[in-house]
């Protein structure tokens, strides 16, 4: 379950930010996750709850923004949505290797309260 290791790293960042910004409380954390990352949302939310409870941040809310997978065809320039197993251009039917979005996973926002 790689969601636990992902959340371990997220909480390292949250903890460092909390200290650096002198935050007393973390209210919410927002992650941007691409549709092609193979992240299981329920497992990620479980991992978040486990880490939040063990770090005294159980009141923090996890927000997830799913990023649509998009590609651009190098042959004809068409931009299109990508599905996990279909990366063929709907215009010229060539295999597309230029992914524009959908494979990202990053912590975009931490909201908290100062002491």
Secondary structure, 3 states (H helix, E strand, C coil): CHHHHHHHHHHHHHHHHHHHCCEEEEEEEEEEEECCCCCCHHHHHHHHHHHHHHCCCCCCEEEEEEECCEEECCCCCCEEECECCECECCCCCCECCCEEECCCEEEEEEEEEEC
